[in-house]
Amino acid sequence: MTHYLGIIFDAMFTGNLALTYLLGMCTFLAVSRRVGTAVGLGLAVIAVQSLTVPLNQLLFERLLTPGALAWAGLPEVDLRFLKLILFIGLIAALVQVLEMILERYVPRLHAALGVYLPLLTVNCAILGASLFMVQRDYSGLESAAFGFGAGAGWALAVVGFAAIRERLVYSDVPAGLRGLGLAFIVAGLMSLAFSGLAGLGG
């Protein structure tokens, strides 16, 4: 149990996809103007990561690795070169399902997220988590823990960033730093804070 909690902690803090690896920054910057929208997208990212990382691990292990097709009489076939295509296909399917659910049951959040919800399909943070899972050779349970931690870490970062940006609206900021200039400075300071936790994870 401690091992899985360590994976979650590392994915959320020391290996945060947004603030350590700078993945998903286009969405991170665009949807972080209001806390409400950031929370909605953060929950969507948690859902997508929690489902796609373990499912992609299962797909990779049962279909793409050498020997995975031994049951079909093809033990020597190695389909690992197809992982990008299949991972993106699975992510696209799950994001489409999530979009339909939000459009049906939470239309205000669906409208607030706009184009950024379907763009989760090609968000590098979403794909990056599955590729890290393959690189680190995680098992099914480890992949589930990592997927949840990666999504929760990205959500934590974007909500914290949005809260800071909302408060900065009332600050006396020099004209040259207003907008994205100050946003990049805040993101850099948050990244430094998260990197200070390096070595604490499992």
Backbone as a printed PyTorch tensor [residue, N CA C, xyz], in Angstrom:
tensor([[[  0.8290,  -1.2010,   0.0000],
         [  0.0000,   0.0000,   0.0000],
         [  0.8710,   1.2620,   0.0000]],

        [[  1.9410,   1.2230,   0.8090],
         [  2.8470,   2.3770,   0.8750],
         [  3.4730,   2.6600,  -0.4780]],

        [[  3.7680,   1.5830,  -1.2110],
         [  4.3700,   1.7280,  -2.5410],
         [  3.4500,   2.5150,  -3.4720]],

        [[  2.1550,   2.1890,  -3.4640],
         [  1.2020,   2.8710,  -4.3420],
         [  0.9720,   4.3190,  -3.9030]],

        [[  0.9510,   4.5510,  -2.5900],
         [  0.8360,   5.9310,  -2.1030],
         [  2.0580,   6.7470,  -2.5090]],

        [[  3.2260,   6.1020,  -2.5230],
         [  4.4370,   6.7830,  -2.9710],
         [  4.3600,   7.1710,  -4.4340]],

        [[  3.7890,   6.2740,  -5.2710],
         [  3.6190,   6.5790,  -6.6940],
         [  2.6700,   7.7570,  -6.8770]],

        [[  1.5670,   7.7590,  -6.1140],
         [  0.6000,   8.8660,  -6.2080],
         [  1.2480,  10.1780,  -5.7750]],

        [[  1.9730,  10.1460,  -4.6560],
         [  2.6350,  11.3630,  -4.1580],
         [  3.6310,  11.8880,  -5.1850]],

        [[  4.4220,  10.9930,  -5.7450],
         [  5.4180,  11.4110,  -6.7300],
         [  4.7520,  12.0160,  -7.9650]],

        [[  3.6630,  11.3840,  -8.4320],
         [  2.9730,  11.8990,  -9.6180],
         [  2.3130,  13.2460,  -9.3490]],

        [[  1.8470,  13.4560,  -8.1180],
         [  1.1650,  14.7070,  -7.7870],
         [  2.1280,  15.8630,  -7.5410]],

        [[  3.2450,  15.5860,  -6.9070],
         [  4.1100,  16.6750,  -6.4580],
         [  5.4830,  16.6800,  -7.1310]],

        [[  6.3280,  15.7040,  -6.8230],
         [  7.7020,  15.7570,  -7.3360],
         [  7.7740,  15.5270,  -8.8390]],

        [[  6.8100,  14.8030,  -9.3930],
         [  6.7850,  14.5700, -10.8380],
         [  5.5480,  15.1630, -11.4770]],

        [[  5.1000,  16.3010, -10.9670],
         [  3.8870,  16.9450, -11.4740],
         [  4.0200,  17.2180, -12.9780]],

        [[  3.0480,  16.7370, -13.7500],
         [  3.1350,  16.8660, -15.2100],
         [  3.1800,  18.3140, -15.6720]],

        [[  2.4390,  19.1920, -15.0070],
         [  2.3930,  20.5940, -15.4330],
         [  3.6040,  21.3780, -14.9470]],

        [[  3.9760,  21.1960, -13.6890],
         [  4.9780,  22.0710, -13.0810],
         [  6.3900,  21.4950, -13.0710]],

        [[  6.5370,  20.2060, -13.3010],
         [  7.8700,  19.6060, -13.3760],
         [  8.2600,  19.3270, -14.8180]],

        [[  7.3370,  18.7170, -15.5700],
         [  7.6240,  18.3540, -16.9670],
         [  7.0690,  19.3680, -17.9650]],

        [[  6.2960,  20.3630, -17.4810],
         [  5.7050,  21.4090, -18.3290],
         [  4.8600,  20.8150, -19.4530]],

        [[  4.0850,  19.8020, -19.1280],
         [  3.1880,  19.1730, -20.0990],
         [  1.7720,  19.7230, -19.9190]],

        [[  1.1020,  19.9390, -21.0230],
         [ -0.2680,  20.4520, -20.9870],
         [ -0.3450,  21.9350, -20.6910]],

        [[  0.7200,  22.6840, -21.0070],
         [  0.7660,  24.0950, -20.6330],
         [ -0.1950,  24.9720, -21.4300]],

        [[ -0.5390,  24.5730, -22.6520],
         [ -1.4810,  25.3850, -23.4390],
         [ -2.8310,  25.4500, -22.7190]],

        [[ -3.3400,  24.2980, -22.3090],
         [ -4.6040,  24.2570, -21.5720],
         [ -4.4330,  24.8630, -20.1870]],

        [[ -3.2930,  24.5980, -19.5620],
         [ -2.9910,  25.1030, -18.2200],
         [ -3.0960,  26.6170, -18.1640]],

        [[ -2.5490,  27.2960, -19.1610],
         [ -2.5800,  28.7580, -19.1910],
         [ -3.9420,  29.2970, -19.6210]],

        [[ -4.6030,  28.5920, -20.5420],
         [ -5.8480,  29.1070, -21.1210],
         [ -7.0430,  28.9780, -20.1850]],

        [[ -7.0770,  27.9320, -19.3630],
         [ -8.2720,  27.6530, -18.5640],
         [ -8.0810,  28.0710, -17.1070]],

        [[ -7.0170,  28.7830, -16.8070],
         [ -6.7170,  29.1070, -15.4040],
         [ -7.0710,  30.5400, -15.0360]],

        [[ -8.0130,  31.1440, -15.7450],
         [ -8.4050,  32.5170, -15.3910],
         [ -9.4470,  32.5400, -14.2930]],

        [[-10.2330,  31.4620, -14.1990],
         [-11.2680,  31.3750, -13.1650],
         [-11.1610,  30.0200, -12.4570]],

        [[-11.3190,  30.0530, -11.1440],
         [-11.1750,  28.8310, -10.3500],
         [-12.2480,  27.8070, -10.7260]],

        [[-13.4770,  28.2630, -10.9500],
         [-14.5600,  27.3380, -11.2720],
         [-14.2800,  26.5350, -12.5220]],

        [[-13.8130,  27.1900, -13.5640],
         [-13.4810,  26.4910, -14.8040],
         [-12.2900,  25.5610, -14.6020]],

        [[-11.2980,  26.0300, -13.8300],
         [-10.1110,  25.2080, -13.5670],
         [-10.4840,  23.9430, -12.7920]],

        [[-11.3990,  24.0640, -11.8240],
         [-11.8410,  22.8910, -11.0680],
         [-12.5320,  21.9000, -11.9930]],

        [[-13.4120,  22.3960, -12.8730],
         [-14.1050,  21.5090, -13.8060],
         [-13.1540,  20.7680, -14.7120]],

        [[-12.1930,  21.4970, -15.2970],
         [-11.2270,  20.8370, -16.1770],
         [-10.3240,  19.9110, -15.3850]],

        [[ -9.9710,  20.3160, -14.1590],
         [ -9.1410,  19.4450, -13.3170],
         [ -9.8180,  18.1200, -13.0340]],

        [[-11.1090,  18.1530, -12.7370],
         [-11.8570,  16.9130, -12.5060],
         [-11.9150,  16.0650, -13.7800]],

        [[-12.0650,  16.7290, -14.9360],
         [-12.0730,  15.9980, -16.2050],
         [-10.7230,  15.3280, -16.4450]],

        [[ -9.6320,  16.0280, -16.1370],
         [ -8.2980,  15.4490, -16.3320],
         [ -8.0830,  14.2650, -15.3840]],

        [[ -8.5410,  14.3900, -14.1340],
         [ -8.4230,  13.2660, -13.1950],
         [ -9.1640,  12.0470, -13.7360]],

        [[-10.3870,  12.2630, -14.2340],
         [-11.1830,  11.1530, -14.7650],
         [-10.4950,  10.5100, -15.9670]],

        [[-10.0200,  11.3480, -16.8930],
         [ -9.3890,  10.8190, -18.1070],
         [ -8.0980,  10.0760, -17.7680]],

        [[ -7.2450,  10.6680, -16.9180],
         [ -5.9830,  10.0160, -16.5660],
         [ -6.2180,   8.7250, -15.7860]],

        [[ -7.1730,   8.7460, -14.8510],
         [ -7.4380,   7.5660, -14.0300],
         [ -7.9230,   6.3910, -14.8660]],

        [[ -8.5790,   6.6760, -15.9900],
         [ -9.0730,   5.6050, -16.8640],
         [ -8.0660,   5.2340, -17.9540]],

        [[ -7.4620,   6.2400, -18.5940],
         [ -6.6390,   5.9340, -19.7700],
         [ -5.3060,   5.2830, -19.4250]],

        [[ -4.6650,   5.6920, -18.3220],
         [ -3.3450,   5.1240, -18.0140],
         [ -3.4420,   3.6180, -17.7390]],

        [[ -4.3250,   3.1430, -16.8250],
         [ -4.4030,   1.6820, -16.6340],
         [ -4.9340,   0.9360, -17.8530]],

        [[ -5.8720,   1.5430, -18.6030],
         [ -6.3750,   0.8740, -19.8080],
         [ -5.2880,   0.7780, -20.8790]],

        [[ -4.4890,   1.8350, -21.0150],
         [ -3.3830,   1.7850, -21.9790],
         [ -2.3190,   0.7840, -21.5390]],

        [[ -2.1280,   0.6470, -20.2240],
         [ -1.1790,  -0.3670, -19.7310],
         [ -1.6620,  -1.7600, -20.0870]],

        [[ -2.9620,  -1.9980, -19.9150],
         [ -3.5460,  -3.2940, -20.2590],
         [ -3.4280,  -3.5570, -21.7580]],

        [[ -3.7190,  -2.5440, -22.5450],
         [ -3.6100,  -2.6480, -24.0010],
         [ -2.1690,  -2.9470, -24.4140]],

        [[ -1.2290,  -2.2380, -23.8090],
         [  0.1790,  -2.4190, -24.1400],
         [  0.6580,  -3.8250, -23.7580]],

        [[  0.2940,  -4.2640, -22.5660],
         [  0.7740,  -5.5570, -22.0660],
         [  0.1230,  -6.7290, -22.7970]],

        [[ -1.1700,  -6.6210, -23.1080],
         [ -1.9070,  -7.7590, -23.6700],
         [ -1.9150,  -7.8080, -25.1970]],

        [[ -1.4890,  -6.7110, -25.8390],
         [ -1.5860,  -6.6810, -27.2930],
         [ -0.2820,  -6.3120, -27.9830]],

        [[  0.4970,  -5.4090, -27.3870],
         [  1.6260,  -4.8360, -28.1140],
         [  2.9920,  -5.4320, -27.7780]],

        [[  3.1820,  -5.9280, -26.5720],
         [  4.5040,  -6.4190, -26.1740],
         [  4.8330,  -7.7350, -26.8730]],

        [[  6.1350,  -8.0370, -27.0360],
         [  6.5260,  -9.3140, -27.6610],
         [  5.9550, -10.4880, -26.8800]],

        [[  5.3500, -11.4270, -27.5800],
         [  4.7580, -12.5980, -26.9530],
         [  3.3140, -12.4110, -26.5330]],

        [[  2.7860, -11.1810, -26.6210],
         [  1.4100, -10.9390, -26.1890],
         [  0.3990, -11.6520, -27.0770]],

        [[  0.7620, -11.8880, -28.3320],
         [ -0.1610, -12.5450, -29.2680],
         [  0.1300, -14.0330, -29.4280]],

        [[  0.7910, -14.6140, -28.4280],
         [  1.0870, -16.0480, -28.4870],
         [ -0.1940, -16.8760, -28.5640]],

        [[ -1.2540, -16.4110, -27.9450],
         [ -2.5360, -17.1110, -27.9760],
         [ -3.0930, -17.2090, -29.4010]],

        [[ -2.6670, -16.2840, -30.2770],
         [ -3.1300, -16.2860, -31.6650],
         [ -2.1170, -16.9760, -32.5880]],

        [[ -1.1160, -17.6210, -32.0050],
         [ -0.1050, -18.2940, -32.8110],
         [  0.9480, -17.3600, -33.3820]],

        [[  1.0820, -16.1530, -32.7940],
         [  2.0640, -15.1640, -33.2640],
         [  2.9580, -14.7060, -32.1120]],

        [[  3.7190, -15.6190, -31.5190],
         [  4.5130, -15.2450, -30.3330],
         [  5.6630, -14.2950, -30.6300]],

        [[  6.1040, -14.2380, -31.8730],
         [  7.2680, -13.4140, -32.2080],
         [  6.8890, -11.9870, -32.6230]],

        [[  5.6110, -11.7020, -32.7600],
         [  5.1720, -10.3860, -33.2300],
         [  5.3660,  -9.3380, -32.1390]],

        [[  5.9900,  -8.2080, -32.5130],
         [  6.2290,  -7.0900, -31.6020],
         [  5.5340,  -5.8510, -32.1760]],

        [[  4.4530,  -5.4260, -31.5290],
         [  3.6560,  -4.3000, -32.0290],
         [  3.8580,  -3.0260, -31.2130]],

        [[  4.9600,  -2.9300, -30.4870],
         [  5.1700,  -1.7530, -29.6400],
         [  5.2450,  -0.4490, -30.4300]],

        [[  5.6040,  -0.5470, -31.7040],
         [  5.6810,   0.6730, -32.5230],
         [  4.3040,   1.3070, -32.7530]],

        [[  3.2410,   0.5840, -32.4310],
         [  1.8810,   1.1060, -32.5970],
         [  1.3390,   1.8020, -31.3520]],

        [[  2.1670,   1.9040, -30.2990],
         [  1.6200,   2.3920, -29.0300],
         [  1.0750,   3.8140, -29.1160]],

        [[  1.7280,   4.7070, -29.8530],
         [  1.2280,   6.0810, -29.9520],
         [ -0.1660,   6.1260, -30.5740]],

        [[ -0.3360,   5.3930, -31.6670],
         [ -1.6300,   5.3920, -32.3660],
         [ -2.7230,   4.8260, -31.4740]],

        [[ -2.4470,   3.6900, -30.8360],
         [ -3.4700,   3.0500, -30.0190],
         [ -3.7520,   3.8460, -28.7470]],

        [[ -2.7210,   4.4110, -28.1320],
         [ -2.9350,   5.2190, -26.9340],
         [ -3.8120,   6.4300, -27.2440]],

        [[ -3.4950,   7.1230, -28.3370],
         [ -4.2830,   8.3030, -28.7100],
         [ -5.7160,   7.9050, -29.0670]],

        [[ -5.8850,   6.7780, -29.7310],
         [ -7.2310,   6.3090, -30.0690],
         [ -8.0740,   6.0380, -28.8320]],

        [[ -7.4780,   5.3810, -27.8360],
         [ -8.2010,   5.1010, -26.5970],
         [ -8.5220,   6.3950, -25.8470]],

        [[ -7.5410,   7.3010, -25.7800],
         [ -7.7650,   8.5960, -25.1240],
         [ -8.8890,   9.3590, -25.8160]],

        [[ -8.8770,   9.3760, -27.1510],
         [ -9.9080,  10.0900, -27.9120],
         [-11.2940,   9.5280, -27.6220]],

        [[-11.3990,   8.2080, -27.5450],
         [-12.6960,   7.5840, -27.2720],
         [-13.2070,   7.9700, -25.8890]],

        [[-12.3370,   7.9280, -24.8940],
         [-12.7650,   8.2440, -23.5370],
         [-13.1050,   9.7310, -23.3730]],

        [[-12.3370,  10.5980, -24.0200],
         [-12.6440,  12.0270, -23.9520],
         [-13.9830,  12.3140, -24.6180]],

        [[-14.2710,  11.6340, -25.7120],
         [-15.5510,  11.8230, -26.3930],
         [-16.7160,  11.4100, -25.4970]],

        [[-16.5560,  10.2870, -24.8000],
         [-17.5910,   9.8350, -23.8670],
         [-17.7640,  10.8540, -22.7350]],

        [[-16.6380,  11.3400, -22.1850],
         [-16.7020,  12.3410, -21.1120],
         [-17.3920,  13.6110, -21.5940]],

        [[-17.0970,  14.0340, -22.8170],
         [-17.7220,  15.2390, -23.3590],
         [-19.2300,  15.0610, -23.4910]],

        [[-19.6670,  13.9050, -23.9380],
         [-21.1040,  13.6530, -24.0660],
         [-21.7900,  13.6520, -22.7020]],

        [[-21.1100,  13.0890, -21.6880],
         [-21.6830,  13.0590, -20.3380],
         [-21.8210,  14.4730, -19.7890]],

        [[-20.7600,  15.2880, -19.9500],
         [-20.8180,  16.6620, -19.4470],
         [-21.8600,  17.4890, -20.1970]],

        [[-21.9500,  17.3010, -21.5050],
         [-22.9330,  18.0500, -22.2920],
         [-24.3520,  17.7070, -21.8630]],

        [[-24.5550,  16.4550, -21.4800],
         [-25.8990,  16.0030, -21.0910],
         [-26.2560,  16.4060, -19.6610]],

        [[-25.2980,  16.2410, -18.7200],
         [-25.6210,  16.4200, -17.3040],
         [-25.0740,  17.7060, -16.6750]],

        [[-23.9960,  18.2790, -17.2320],
         [-23.4280,  19.5230, -16.6770],
         [-23.1840,  20.4900, -17.8370]],

        [[-24.2520,  20.9880, -18.4840],
         [-24.0790,  21.8040, -19.6950],
         [-23.3300,  23.1170, -19.4630]],

        [[-23.4630,  23.6990, -18.2660],
         [-22.7560,  24.9610, -17.9920],
         [-21.2460,  24.7410, -17.9720]],

        [[-20.8160,  23.6710, -17.3300],
         [-19.3860,  23.3630, -17.3010],
         [-18.9000,  23.0160, -18.7010]],

        [[-19.7120,  22.2770, -19.4550],
         [-19.3490,  21.9270, -20.8260],
         [-19.1530,  23.1790, -21.6690]],

        [[-20.0380,  24.1620, -21.4920],
         [-19.9230,  25.4110, -22.2450],
         [-18.7180,  26.2210, -21.7840]],

        [[-18.4320,  26.1950, -20.4730],
         [-17.2980,  26.9620, -19.9420],
         [-15.9630,  26.3900, -20.4260]],

        [[-15.8860,  25.0630, -20.5230],
         [-14.6370,  24.4370, -20.9770],
         [-14.4220,  24.6510, -22.4660]],

        [[-15.5080,  24.7730, -23.1990],
         [-15.4140,  25.0680, -24.6300],
         [-14.5620,  24.0680, -25.3900]],

        [[-13.6470,  24.5970, -26.1920],
         [-12.8270,  23.7580, -27.0680],
         [-11.7650,  22.9900, -26.2920]],

        [[-11.4890,  23.3760, -25.0370],
         [-10.3970,  22.7500, -24.3020],
         [-10.7250,  21.3390, -23.8360]],

        [[-12.0100,  21.0130, -23.7220],
         [-12.3720,  19.6430, -23.3530],
         [-12.0470,  18.6520, -24.4590]],

        [[-12.5260,  18.8510, -25.7000],
         [-12.1300,  17.9080, -26.7550],
         [-10.6270,  17.9400, -27.0270]],

        [[ -9.9700,  19.0630, -26.7350],
         [ -8.5230,  19.1360, -26.9510],
         [ -7.7310,  18.2940, -25.9520]],

        [[ -8.4110,  17.7760, -24.9050],
         [ -7.7290,  16.8420, -24.0060],
         [ -7.2440,  15.6100, -24.7640]],

        [[ -7.9050,  15.3200, -25.8880],
         [ -7.4910,  14.1660, -26.7080],
         [ -6.0430,  14.2940, -27.1320]],

        [[ -5.6240,  15.4950, -27.4890],
         [ -4.2490,  15.6900, -27.9630],
         [ -3.4140,  16.4720, -26.9430]],

        [[ -3.8930,  16.5470, -25.7010],
         [ -3.1250,  17.2200, -24.6550],
         [ -1.9020,  16.3730, -24.3170]],

        [[ -0.7290,  16.9950, -24.3590],
         [  0.5000,  16.2230, -24.1490],
         [  0.5850,  15.6750, -22.7300]],

        [[ -0.0960,  16.2830, -21.7510],
         [ -0.0780,  15.7490, -20.3870],
         [ -0.8200,  14.4150, -20.3210]],

        [[ -1.9160,  14.3000, -21.0670],
         [ -2.7000,  13.0610, -21.0650],
         [ -1.8910,  11.9290, -21.7060]],

        [[ -1.3430,  12.1810, -22.8750],
         [ -0.5350,  11.1660, -23.5530],
         [  0.7600,  10.9180, -22.7930]],

        [[  1.3480,  11.9820, -22.2430],
         [  2.6110,  11.8450, -21.5260],
         [  2.5160,  10.8790, -20.3630]],

        [[  1.4010,  10.8840, -19.6320],
         [  1.2460,   9.9690, -18.4990],
         [  1.2900,   8.5150, -18.9620]],

        [[  0.6400,   8.2090, -20.0860],
         [  0.6690,   6.8310, -20.6030],
         [  2.0620,   6.4460, -21.0700]],

        [[  2.7790,   7.3950, -21.6730],
         [  4.1390,   7.0940, -22.1200],
         [  5.0890,   6.9210, -20.9370]],

        [[  4.9010,   7.7090, -19.8760],
         [  5.7010,   7.5160, -18.6600],
         [  5.4180,   6.1460, -18.0520]],

        [[  4.1580,   5.7170, -18.0990],
         [  3.7750,   4.4130, -17.5710],
         [  4.5430,   3.2980, -18.2780]],

        [[  4.6650,   3.4100, -19.6130],
         [  5.4050,   2.4020, -20.3760],
         [  6.8940,   2.4690, -20.0350]],

        [[  7.4280,   3.6930, -19.9920],
         [  8.8500,   3.8800, -19.7130],
         [  9.2390,   3.3210, -18.3460]],

        [[  8.3560,   3.4790, -17.3670],
         [  8.6560,   3.0340, -16.0020],
         [  8.2280,   1.5950, -15.7480]],

        [[  7.6420,   0.9510, -16.7530],
         [  7.2610,  -0.4580, -16.6700],
         [  6.3310,  -0.7270, -15.4800]],

        [[  5.2900,   0.0850, -15.3590],
         [  4.3470,  -0.0790, -14.2650],
         [  3.4190,  -1.2620, -14.5090]],

        [[  3.0200,  -1.9160, -13.4240],
         [  2.0120,  -2.9780, -13.4950],
         [  0.6280,  -2.3320, -13.5670]],

        [[ -0.4150,  -3.1670, -13.5820],
         [ -1.7720,  -2.6380, -13.6680],
         [ -2.1360,  -1.7370, -12.4950]],

        [[ -1.8870,  -2.2000, -11.2590],
         [ -2.2130,  -1.3970, -10.0800],
         [ -1.3260,  -0.1580,  -9.9830]],

        [[ -0.0570,  -0.3110, -10.3280],
         [  0.8350,   0.8490, -10.3290],
         [  0.3840,   1.8830, -11.3530]],

        [[ -0.0990,   1.4120, -12.5020],
         [ -0.5980,   2.3240, -13.5330],
         [ -1.8410,   3.0620, -13.0640]],

        [[ -2.7260,   2.3570, -12.3580],
         [ -3.9290,   3.0050, -11.8310],
         [ -3.5540,   4.0820, -10.8240]],

        [[ -2.6000,   3.7770,  -9.9440],
         [ -2.1470,   4.7620,  -8.9470],
         [ -1.4830,   5.9480,  -9.6400]],

        [[ -0.6380,   5.6610, -10.6240],
         [  0.0570,   6.7340, -11.3300],
         [ -0.9250,   7.5950, -12.1200]],

        [[ -1.9020,   6.9760, -12.7790],
         [ -2.8860,   7.7320, -13.5410],
         [ -3.6780,   8.6830, -12.6590]],

        [[ -4.1270,   8.1760, -11.5020],
         [ -4.8680,   9.0490, -10.5860],
         [ -3.9630,  10.1580, -10.0650]],

        [[ -2.7430,   9.8190,  -9.6630],
         [ -1.8210,  10.8270,  -9.1330],
         [ -1.4620,  11.8850, -10.1620]],

        [[ -1.2450,  11.4500, -11.4080],
         [ -0.8980,  12.4050, -12.4740],
         [ -2.0540,  13.3610, -12.7410]],

        [[ -3.2750,  12.8260, -12.7940],
         [ -4.4410,  13.6780, -13.0050],
         [ -4.6850,  14.6190, -11.8380]],

        [[ -4.5680,  14.0820, -10.6070],
         [ -4.7830,  14.9100,  -9.4180],
         [ -3.7130,  15.9970,  -9.3060]],

        [[ -2.4870,  15.6630,  -9.6640],
         [ -1.4110,  16.6490,  -9.6170],
         [ -1.6270,  17.7770, -10.6070]],

        [[ -2.0570,  17.4220, -11.8200],
         [ -2.3230,  18.4520, -12.8310],
         [ -3.4960,  19.3310, -12.3890]],

        [[ -4.5330,  18.6800, -11.8230],
         [ -5.6990,  19.4320, -11.3430],
         [ -5.3120,  20.3650, -10.1940]],

        [[ -4.5170,  19.8600,  -9.2560],
         [ -4.0610,  20.6830,  -8.1380],
         [ -3.2890,  21.9030,  -8.6350]],

        [[ -2.4250,  21.6840,  -9.6140],
         [ -1.6240,  22.7810, -10.1550],
         [ -2.4890,  23.8220, -10.8460]],

        [[ -3.4440,  23.3940, -11.6760],
         [ -4.2410,  24.3650, -12.4310],
         [ -5.2060,  25.1230, -11.5200]],

        [[ -5.7420,  24.4580, -10.4970],
         [ -6.6500,  25.1460,  -9.5710],
         [ -5.8680,  26.1500,  -8.7260]],

        [[ -4.7030,  25.7580,  -8.2320],
         [ -3.8690,  26.6910,  -7.4760],
         [ -3.4440,  27.8810,  -8.3140]],

        [[ -3.0840,  27.6040,  -9.5420],
         [ -2.6720,  28.6650, -10.4720],
         [ -3.8250,  29.6280, -10.7460]],

        [[ -5.0270,  29.0740, -10.9420],
         [ -6.2090,  29.9080, -11.1960],
         [ -6.5380,  30.7720,  -9.9810]],

        [[ -6.4170,  30.2150,  -8.7860],
         [ -6.7010,  30.9850,  -7.5710],
         [ -5.7380,  32.1650,  -7.4410]],

        [[ -4.4750,  31.9300,  -7.7440],
         [ -3.4830,  33.0200,  -7.6790],
         [ -3.7820,  34.0730,  -8.7380]],

        [[ -4.1090,  33.6360,  -9.9500],
         [ -4.3890,  34.5950, -11.0300],
         [ -5.6340,  35.4320, -10.7320]],

        [[ -6.6350,  34.8280, -10.0960],
         [ -7.8210,  35.6010,  -9.7250],
         [ -7.4710,  36.7050,  -8.7370]],

        [[ -6.6050,  36.4110,  -7.7770],
         [ -6.2110,  37.4160,  -6.7930],
         [ -5.3350,  38.5010,  -7.4190]],

        [[ -4.5240,  38.1250,  -8.4010],
         [ -3.6160,  39.0860,  -9.0170],
         [ -4.3390,  40.1420,  -9.8520]],

        [[ -5.6050,  39.8850, -10.1780],
         [ -6.3840,  40.8810, -10.9190],
         [ -6.4660,  42.1840, -10.1350]],

        [[ -6.4620,  42.0740,  -8.8090],
         [ -6.6040,  43.2610,  -7.9550],
         [ -5.2460,  43.8570,  -7.5530]],

        [[ -4.1660,  43.3270,  -8.0980],
         [ -2.8340,  43.8160,  -7.7560],
         [ -2.3980,  44.9260,  -8.7040]],

        [[ -1.4890,  45.7310,  -8.2180],
         [ -0.9350,  46.8090,  -9.0340],
         [  0.2900,  46.2680,  -9.7700]],

        [[  0.0440,  45.7080, -10.9470],
         [  1.0920,  45.0530, -11.7230],
         [  1.6290,  46.0270, -12.7700]],

        [[  2.9500,  46.0910, -12.9580],
         [  3.4940,  46.9390, -14.0290],
         [  2.8850,  46.5670, -15.3760]],

        [[  2.6750,  47.5560, -16.2080],
         [  1.9750,  47.3470, -17.4860],
         [  2.6330,  46.2790, -18.3410]],

        [[  3.9480,  46.2260, -18.3320],
         [  4.6520,  45.2580, -19.1770],
         [  4.4980,  43.8140, -18.7380]],

        [[  4.0300,  43.5830, -17.4990],
         [  3.8910,  42.2130, -16.9850],
         [  2.4480,  41.7300, -16.9590]],

        [[  1.5130,  42.5890, -17.3070],
         [  0.1090,  42.1830, -17.2470],
         [ -0.1830,  41.0880, -18.2590]],

        [[ -1.0490,  40.1690, -17.8640],
         [ -1.4190,  39.0790, -18.7660],
         [ -0.4770,  37.8860, -18.6380]],

        [[ -0.0190,  37.3980, -19.7840],
         [  0.7900,  36.1800, -19.7850],
         [  2.1510,  36.3480, -19.1340]],

        [[  2.7050,  37.5630, -19.1590],
         [  4.0080,  37.7750, -18.5370],
         [  3.9990,  37.3990, -17.0680]],

        [[  3.0180,  37.9290, -16.3340],
         [  2.8990,  37.6170, -14.9140],
         [  2.4960,  36.1550, -14.7060]],

        [[  1.6750,  35.6260, -15.6110],
         [  1.2600,  34.2200, -15.5020],
         [  2.4700,  33.2940, -15.5820]],

        [[  3.4080,  33.5820, -16.4800],
         [  4.6090,  32.7560, -16.5940],
         [  5.4760,  32.8610, -15.3360]],

        [[  5.5500,  34.0470, -14.7540],
         [  6.3360,  34.2160, -13.5210],
         [  5.7180,  33.3950, -12.3830]],

        [[  4.3960,  33.4600, -12.2480],
         [  3.7010,  32.7010, -11.2010],
         [  3.8850,  31.2040, -11.4250]],

        [[  3.7510,  30.7490, -12.6810],
         [  3.9440,  29.3280, -12.9810],
         [  5.3680,  28.8860, -12.6340]],

        [[  6.3480,  29.7340, -12.9170],
         [  7.7290,  29.4130, -12.5740],
         [  7.9450,  29.3040, -11.0790]],

        [[  7.3480,  30.2150, -10.3090],
         [  7.4690,  30.1610,  -8.8440],
         [  6.7760,  28.9300,  -8.2720]],

        [[  5.6100,  28.5840,  -8.8410],
         [  4.9280,  27.3590,  -8.4030],
         [  5.7720,  26.1380,  -8.7190]],

        [[  6.4070,  26.1290,  -9.8900],
         [  7.2630,  25.0150, -10.2720],
         [  8.4280,  24.8490,  -9.2900]],

        [[  9.0210,  25.9660,  -8.8720],
         [ 10.1020,  25.9160,  -7.8850],
         [  9.6060,  25.3360,  -6.5630]],

        [[  8.4000,  25.7310,  -6.1570],
         [  7.8400,  25.2220,  -4.9030],
         [  7.6370,  23.7130,  -4.9640]],

        [[  7.1100,  23.2170,  -6.0970],
         [  6.8770,  21.7790,  -6.2370],
         [  8.1920,  21.0160,  -6.3250]],

        [[  9.1850,  21.5910,  -6.9930],
         [ 10.4730,  20.9020,  -7.1170],
         [ 11.1790,  20.8170,  -5.7630]],

        [[ 10.8090,  21.6820,  -4.8210],
         [ 11.3820,  21.6180,  -3.4830],
         [ 10.9810,  20.3550,  -2.7380]],

        [[  9.9570,  19.6460,  -3.2330],
         [  9.5200,  18.4010,  -2.6070],
         [ 10.2600,  17.1800,  -3.1500]],

        [[ 11.1950,  17.3910,  -4.0680],
         [ 11.9290,  16.2760,  -4.6770],
         [ 12.6200,  15.4540,  -3.5900]],

        [[ 12.5170,  14.1470,  -3.7240],
         [ 13.1530,  13.2470,  -2.7600],
         [ 12.2420,  12.8010,  -1.6450]],

        [[ 11.0430,  13.4380,  -1.5260],
         [ 10.1180,  13.0590,  -0.4590],
         [  9.2010,  11.9170,  -0.8650]],

        [[  9.0470,  11.6970,  -2.1910],
         [  8.1420,  10.6450,  -2.6570],
         [  8.7760,   9.2810,  -2.5600]],

        [[  7.9500,   8.2470,  -2.8440],
         [  8.4160,   6.8670,  -2.7690],
         [  9.0200,   6.4140,  -4.0720]]])
